[in-house]
Amino acid sequence: MSNRLPKNRLLLVAEDEVAIETLAVLSRRRTPTKLHMRGGHCGSLPPLSLEARHEGFSVLSSMRSIHFDVQGFSRTYWDLFVAAGFSVGVFYLFAAVLAWQLGGLPAETLAVMRVTVWALALCFAAITVVSWRYLFILPIVFSIVITVCLTAAAWLSAKRI
């Protein structure tokens, strides 16, 4: 019989129920972030009609063909578009790792990290506003879920240990 705990189990050693709830919320927080990252990079757009595809291809070909020089580099609009998408994906991966690490901290350490927890929650609140303004339903829903989870975790971590 192994003495190791399963990866997603929390060791309930603290008597303070608020600290335990905070750790549980932060621990569950990483799954929506990973799903959000994958949804944004795995073709979550609906199928397009033939007419829309033709217009899309002409826009895509324009993005790939128009070159401009910036700070000694020749780039296209397509390069900027792809770089922005990958940058966002890298941020979501970092946010998932950060939430996972915060979820594994002891309650005493988490109490000291309140600014970090609130900063992450506020960052995703801003992402929710941007998603609402410029994106579609899947990123909006994921952003709202992540923001609610992070805000709940930040709120619970603010309670006295």
Phi, psi and omega in degrees: 000133184277145177270358181276144176274149174302152186304318186266013177270141174261136177276112185271083180256340181278145177277340184282114183294327179296317179298320180295316178298319179300312180297321180294318180296315179295323180294320179286343186294333187289331182296311178299326180294316179296319179295320179299316180297314181292321179297326180285342184241008184238040173067054182274007177278148179290160177298145182258153175289167179299319179295316179294323178297318180298314178296321179296319179296322179292322176295315179299316180293325176295317179299324182278338187262336182277113181256148173214155181257128177225121177050041176086004180244139175266117182231163175242168175296328177298317178302316180295319180298313180294317180299320179296317179296315179292324178298317178296319178298319178295319177299316180297321176297315177299317180298322178294318179294318179298314179296321178298314180294318178297323180293339180265000182282148173296156184302322181295318179291320180297326178297327178284335184266020184303320181298318179295316181296315179293323179298319178295318178297316180292325177299316180287334173296318177295321177297324178297318178296315179297317179299317180299322184282322192240348186246202185235187195299317184299308178294329178296312181297313179298319179296319178295314180300314181296317179298317179297315179298314181292321178294319177298317180295318179295319179297314180292327180287342180282343179289151180297140179273000000 
